Amino acid sequence: MEAKMHMKEWLIAQIDSGKYDGLRWEDERKSMFRIPWKHAAKKDYKEEEDAALFKAWAVYKGKFREGRDRADPTMWKTRLRCALNKSTDFREVPERNQLDISEPYKVYLIQQDGGSATPAESPETKDQVIHALSSPRSPAAVDQKESFHRTKEEVEPLADDLMREHMYCELTGGRTLNQSPARTTFLSPAFTVSDFRMQVTLLYQGQRVMKVTTSSPDGCFILQGGVPVGNERIYGPCTAQQLCFPSPGSMALPSWMAEAMNRLLCHLERGVLLWVAPDGVFIKRFCQGRVYWSGPMARHADRPNKLEREKTFKLLDVPAFLNDLRGCLQGKGPAPSYEIELCFGEEYPDPNVPKSRKLIMAKVVPLFAVELLERFNY
């Protein structure tokens, strides 16, 4: 069977084909392209023309079968937007968008180097698995067309024992599980994250009000209310798990605190999207309310770190985590940190106010990191 193209290759082919009205290059260097973005509510909207590209992507990904599935232009559009927003190969250029004209469009930049791990750009996502394990029998050596889903659903159970031994040998320089770690230099990236679960704990003034282990490979929304699937306001994966803030009215809270929380929750309607990818943990803020954070990649440890709205941030870097773990196994440093804290509506970290006094916080723990440290008794 012919191998499918990655999204970047597929989309470039569609632009060059000239089949879709409005889909064209924005510059001579072909570094940016224009994609038609007409809302279905417009009077002159024509599904056959205005949804053609979105439909083509759904067909290509096997999400729509002509003659068998019900046509859903809104969902087609949402799926393509999900893919664009989550891909490291593309970055939206909002200042070039034209959404209030008769033929509206968005502009995206093609990042030739696959993007970087800076907050302003979109880092690696689940559609792009990092390098395969060096062992020819390793699970990541499978066909990478659907690397994320196949690694998680088909390969992981079969290769669990092999992964443990191979990973340990690579991390420690060749020793097997019953030997002590060797003090040698790590040579190749032998571990690919295949556990995308997170443990998310919500806290109101330091008191736990919810603790959930996420199960969706597309991550989770933490938000007030819900985001209906297919709604135009969805900016992230449609199948992401939704964790809603508990109502302060359902808890025995002082009236002033409940009132303050309700005022804050009004601004968290669209929340944040968190997900684990093969090379890290990422977040994207959509809510109007400000969100601050601390964690392994936070710029400041003693003053606030703010998440900018609708920008993708990398909260934990898997290669850096593994490098720190190697150093720990070789006796060169402490166990790597992996816990992430989010603070909604209030600056954080705040040296003047303990976190137990913050109105709403979330603690996020990627379980692949917990498992790795437990395997090595840390």
C-alpha positions as CSV (number, residue, x, y, z in Angstrom):
1,M,0.0,0.0,0.0
2,E,1.3,3.5,-0.9
3,A,2.7,5.3,2.1
4,K,0.7,8.4,3.1
5,M,2.3,11.8,3.2
6,H,2.7,13.8,6.3
7,M,0.5,16.8,6.7
8,K,3.2,19.2,5.5
9,E,3.8,17.3,2.3
10,W,0.1,16.8,1.7
11,L,-0.8,20.5,2.2
12,I,2.0,21.7,-0.1
13,A,0.8,19.3,-2.8
14,Q,-2.7,20.8,-2.5
15,I,-1.4,24.4,-2.8
16,D,0.7,23.5,-5.8
17,S,-2.2,21.6,-7.4
18,G,-4.3,24.8,-7.9
19,K,-7.5,22.8,-7.3
20,Y,-8.8,24.9,-4.5
21,D,-10.0,28.5,-4.9
22,G,-8.2,30.8,-2.5
23,L,-5.5,28.3,-1.5
24,R,-2.3,29.8,-2.7
25,W,1.2,30.9,-1.8
26,E,1.5,34.2,0.0
27,D,5.1,34.9,-1.0
28,E,7.5,34.1,-3.7
29,R,9.7,32.0,-1.4
30,K,6.8,29.7,-0.7
31,S,7.3,30.1,3.0
32,M,3.8,31.2,3.7
33,F,0.4,30.3,2.3
34,R,-3.1,31.6,2.3
35,I,-6.0,29.3,3.2
36,P,-9.7,30.2,2.6
37,W,-11.6,30.5,5.8
38,K,-15.2,31.3,5.1
39,H,-17.7,30.8,7.9
40,A,-20.6,28.5,7.1
41,A,-23.1,31.1,8.4
42,K,-22.3,33.5,5.5
43,K,-25.1,33.9,3.0
44,D,-22.8,33.2,0.0
45,Y,-21.3,30.1,1.6
46,K,-21.1,27.1,-0.8
47,E,-20.2,23.8,0.7
48,E,-18.9,22.3,-2.5
49,E,-16.4,25.1,-2.9
50,D,-15.8,26.6,0.5
51,A,-15.4,23.3,2.4
52,A,-13.6,21.5,-0.4
53,L,-10.1,21.6,1.2
54,F,-11.4,20.6,4.6
55,K,-13.4,17.8,3.2
56,A,-10.3,16.6,1.3
57,W,-8.3,16.4,4.5
58,A,-11.0,14.5,6.2
59,V,-11.1,12.0,3.3
60,Y,-7.3,11.7,3.3
61,K,-7.2,10.9,7.0
62,G,-10.1,8.4,6.7
63,K,-12.5,10.5,8.8
64,F,-15.0,10.8,6.0
65,R,-16.2,8.2,3.4
66,E,-18.2,9.5,0.5
67,G,-21.6,7.9,0.4
68,R,-21.3,6.3,3.8
69,D,-20.7,9.1,6.3
70,R,-22.9,12.2,6.9
71,A,-21.4,15.4,5.5
72,D,-20.2,17.7,8.3
73,P,-18.4,20.8,6.9
74,T,-18.0,22.3,10.4
75,M,-16.2,19.2,11.7
76,W,-14.1,19.0,8.6
77,K,-12.9,22.5,9.2
78,T,-12.3,21.9,12.9
79,R,-10.2,18.8,12.2
80,L,-7.9,20.7,9.8
81,R,-7.6,23.6,12.2
82,C,-6.8,21.1,15.0
83,A,-4.1,19.6,12.9
84,L,-2.6,23.0,11.9
85,N,-2.6,24.3,15.4
86,K,-1.0,21.2,16.9
87,S,1.6,20.7,14.1
88,T,5.2,21.9,14.6
89,D,5.5,22.5,10.8
90,F,3.0,25.3,10.7
91,R,2.5,28.6,12.6
92,E,-0.4,30.9,12.1
93,V,0.5,34.5,11.2
94,P,-2.5,36.4,12.8
95,E,-1.4,39.9,11.6
96,R,-1.8,38.7,7.9
97,N,-5.2,37.1,8.4
98,Q,-8.2,38.7,6.7
99,L,-11.4,37.4,8.3
100,D,-13.8,40.3,7.8
101,I,-13.8,40.4,4.0
102,S,-16.1,38.8,1.5
103,E,-13.5,36.0,0.8
104,P,-11.8,35.6,4.2
105,Y,-8.6,33.7,4.7
106,K,-5.9,32.8,7.2
107,V,-2.2,32.8,6.6
108,Y,0.2,30.2,7.9
109,L,4.0,30.1,8.0
110,I,5.7,26.8,7.0
111,Q,8.6,26.3,9.5
112,Q,11.3,24.7,7.5
113,D,13.2,23.4,10.5
114,G,10.2,21.8,12.1
115,G,9.8,24.5,14.6
116,S,11.7,25.2,17.8
117,A,11.2,24.8,21.5
118,T,10.5,28.5,22.1
119,P,7.2,29.7,23.5
120,A,6.3,31.7,20.5
121,E,6.4,28.8,18.1
122,S,4.7,25.4,17.9
123,P,6.9,22.6,19.2
124,E,6.8,18.9,18.3
125,T,3.3,17.3,18.5
126,K,1.8,13.9,18.6
127,D,1.7,13.6,14.8
128,Q,5.5,13.7,14.6
129,V,7.3,11.0,16.6
130,I,10.9,11.6,17.5
131,H,13.7,9.3,16.3
132,A,13.0,5.5,16.3
133,L,14.7,3.4,18.9
134,S,18.0,2.1,17.7
135,S,17.1,-1.5,18.2
136,P,15.8,-3.1,15.0
137,R,13.1,-4.9,17.1
138,S,12.1,-1.8,18.9
139,P,8.4,-0.6,18.8
140,A,9.3,2.7,17.2
141,A,10.7,1.0,14.2
142,V,7.1,0.3,13.0
143,D,5.7,2.3,10.1
144,Q,5.7,5.9,11.1
145,K,2.7,7.0,9.0
146,E,0.5,6.9,12.1
147,S,3.3,6.9,14.6
148,F,1.5,8.3,17.6
149,H,-1.6,6.1,17.4
150,R,0.2,2.9,16.5
151,T,2.8,3.4,19.2
152,K,0.2,3.8,21.8
153,E,-2.5,1.3,20.7
154,E,-0.6,-1.5,18.9
155,V,3.0,-1.5,19.9
156,E,3.2,-0.7,23.6
157,P,1.7,-3.9,25.1
158,L,3.8,-6.1,22.8
159,A,7.1,-4.4,23.5
160,D,6.9,-3.4,27.2
161,D,9.5,-5.9,28.4
162,L,11.8,-5.2,25.5
163,M,11.5,-1.4,26.0
164,R,12.4,-1.7,29.7
165,E,15.7,-3.5,29.1
166,H,16.6,-1.7,25.9
167,M,15.9,1.7,27.5
168,Y,17.9,0.9,30.6
169,C,20.9,-0.3,28.5
170,E,20.9,2.9,26.4
171,L,20.4,5.2,29.4
172,T,23.2,3.6,31.4
173,G,25.7,2.7,28.8
174,G,25.1,-1.0,28.1
175,R,24.4,-2.6,31.5
176,T,21.4,-4.9,31.9
177,L,18.7,-4.6,34.5
178,N,20.5,-6.6,37.2
179,Q,23.7,-4.6,36.9
180,S,24.6,-1.2,38.4
181,P,24.5,1.8,36.1
182,A,27.7,2.4,34.1
183,R,29.3,5.8,34.2
184,T,29.6,6.2,30.4
185,T,28.3,8.7,27.9
186,F,24.9,8.3,26.4
187,L,25.1,7.7,22.7
188,S,21.6,7.7,21.1
189,P,18.1,8.8,21.8
190,A,16.7,5.4,22.8
191,F,13.5,6.2,24.5
192,T,10.3,7.4,22.8
193,V,7.4,8.5,25.0
194,S,4.4,6.2,24.4
195,D,2.5,7.0,27.6
196,F,0.6,10.2,27.1
197,R,-1.4,10.2,30.3
198,M,-1.3,13.0,32.9
199,Q,-2.4,13.2,36.5
200,V,-4.2,16.5,37.0
201,T,-5.1,17.8,40.4
202,L,-7.2,20.9,40.9
203,L,-6.8,22.9,44.1
204,Y,-8.9,25.7,45.6
205,Q,-6.8,27.6,48.1
206,G,-4.5,24.6,48.5
207,Q,-7.4,22.1,49.1
208,R,-7.8,19.4,46.5
209,V,-11.1,19.5,44.7
210,M,-10.4,17.1,41.8
211,K,-7.8,14.5,40.9
212,V,-8.0,12.9,37.5
213,T,-5.8,10.7,35.3
214,T,-6.3,11.7,31.7
215,S,-6.8,9.0,29.2
216,S,-7.2,10.8,25.8
217,P,-4.0,10.8,23.6
218,D,-5.0,14.3,22.6
219,G,-4.6,15.6,26.1
220,C,-7.1,17.6,28.1
221,F,-8.9,20.9,28.4
222,I,-9.0,22.5,31.9
223,L,-11.9,25.0,31.6
224,Q,-15.1,26.4,33.0
225,G,-18.1,24.9,31.3
226,G,-17.7,22.8,28.1
227,V,-16.6,23.1,24.5
228,P,-19.2,21.5,22.2
229,V,-17.6,19.2,19.6
230,G,-17.7,20.8,16.2
231,N,-18.3,24.3,17.5
232,E,-16.3,27.1,15.7
233,R,-14.8,28.1,19.0
234,I,-12.8,24.9,19.4
235,Y,-9.1,25.6,18.9
236,G,-7.6,22.3,20.0
237,P,-8.1,18.6,19.4
238,C,-11.8,17.6,19.2
239,T,-11.3,14.5,21.3
240,A,-9.3,16.1,24.1
241,Q,-10.7,15.2,27.6
242,Q,-12.5,18.0,29.3
243,L,-11.9,18.7,33.0
244,C,-14.3,21.3,34.3
245,F,-13.7,23.4,37.4
246,P,-16.0,22.3,40.2
247,S,-18.6,25.0,41.2
248,P,-17.6,26.8,44.4
249,G,-21.3,26.7,45.4
250,S,-21.0,23.0,45.8
251,M,-18.3,23.3,48.5
252,A,-18.2,24.6,52.1
253,L,-16.3,27.8,51.2
254,P,-16.5,31.3,52.9
255,S,-18.8,33.6,51.0
256,W,-16.1,36.0,50.1
257,M,-14.0,33.2,48.6
258,A,-16.8,31.7,46.6
259,E,-17.6,35.1,45.2
260,A,-14.0,35.7,44.3
261,M,-13.8,32.3,42.6
262,N,-17.0,32.8,40.7
263,R,-15.6,36.1,39.3
264,L,-12.4,34.4,38.3
265,L,-14.2,31.4,36.7
266,C,-16.2,33.6,34.4
267,H,-12.9,34.4,32.6
268,L,-11.8,30.8,32.3
269,E,-14.6,29.6,29.9
270,R,-12.2,28.4,27.2
271,G,-9.5,27.3,29.6
272,V,-6.2,25.8,28.6
273,L,-5.3,22.7,26.6
274,L,-2.5,20.4,27.9
275,W,-1.0,17.5,26.1
276,V,2.0,15.1,26.2
277,A,3.9,14.6,22.9
278,P,6.9,12.4,22.1
279,D,9.3,15.2,22.9
280,G,7.6,17.0,25.7
281,V,4.6,18.4,27.6
282,F,2.8,21.4,26.0
283,I,0.1,23.9,26.8
284,K,-2.0,26.4,24.9
285,R,-4.1,29.1,26.6
286,F,-7.4,30.1,25.1
287,C,-9.2,31.7,28.1
288,Q,-9.4,35.5,28.7
289,G,-8.3,35.0,32.3
290,R,-4.5,35.1,32.8
291,V,-2.6,31.9,33.6
292,Y,0.8,31.6,35.2
293,W,3.0,28.5,35.6
294,S,6.0,26.9,37.1
295,G,7.9,23.8,36.1
296,P,11.1,22.3,34.6
297,M,11.3,24.8,31.7
298,A,9.9,27.9,33.5
299,R,12.1,31.0,32.9
300,H,11.7,32.3,36.4
301,A,11.7,30.4,39.7
302,D,11.2,33.5,41.9
303,R,8.8,35.6,39.9
304,P,5.7,35.0,37.6
305,N,5.8,33.1,34.4
306,K,2.8,34.1,32.2
307,L,1.3,32.0,29.4
308,E,0.5,34.2,26.4
309,R,-2.9,33.7,24.9
310,E,-3.2,31.3,21.9
311,K,0.5,30.5,21.9
312,T,1.9,27.0,22.3
313,F,4.4,26.7,25.2
314,K,6.6,23.8,26.0
315,L,6.5,23.0,29.8
316,L,8.8,19.9,29.9
317,D,11.4,18.8,27.4
318,V,11.8,15.0,27.1
319,P,15.4,15.0,25.8
320,A,16.4,17.3,28.7
321,F,14.5,15.1,31.1
322,L,16.4,12.0,29.8
323,N,19.7,13.8,29.9
324,D,19.1,14.8,33.5
325,L,18.1,11.2,34.3
326,R,21.3,9.9,32.7
327,G,23.3,12.2,34.9
328,C,21.4,11.1,37.9
329,L,22.0,7.4,37.1
330,Q,25.7,8.2,36.7
331,G,25.8,10.0,40.0
332,K,26.3,13.4,38.5
333,G,23.1,15.1,39.7
334,P,19.7,14.9,41.4
335,A,16.7,13.2,39.9
336,P,15.1,15.4,37.2
337,S,12.0,17.4,38.0
338,Y,8.8,16.9,36.1
339,E,5.9,18.4,38.1
340,I,4.1,21.4,36.5
341,E,1.9,23.9,38.4
342,L,-0.7,26.3,36.9
343,C,-2.2,29.3,38.6
344,F,-5.3,30.8,37.2
345,G,-5.9,34.6,37.5
346,E,-3.1,35.3,40.0
347,E,0.6,35.8,39.4
348,Y,2.8,32.7,40.1
349,P,5.4,32.0,41.4
350,D,4.8,34.7,43.9
351,P,7.4,35.0,46.7
352,N,5.1,37.1,48.8
353,V,2.1,34.8,48.7
354,P,2.3,31.0,49.4
355,K,0.6,28.8,46.8
356,S,-1.8,27.5,49.5
357,R,-3.5,30.9,49.4
358,K,-4.0,31.1,45.6
359,L,-7.6,30.8,44.6
360,I,-7.3,28.2,41.8
361,M,-4.3,26.1,40.9
362,A,-3.6,22.9,39.0
363,K,-0.9,20.4,39.5
364,V,0.1,18.4,36.3
365,V,2.2,15.2,36.5
366,P,3.1,13.4,33.2
367,L,3.0,9.7,34.1
368,F,5.8,8.6,31.8
369,A,8.2,10.5,34.0
370,V,6.8,8.9,37.2
371,E,7.2,5.5,35.6
372,L,10.7,6.1,34.5
373,L,11.8,7.3,37.9
374,E,10.1,4.4,39.6
375,R,11.9,1.9,37.4
376,F,15.2,3.3,38.6
377,N,14.0,3.5,42.2
378,Y,14.0,7.3,42.4
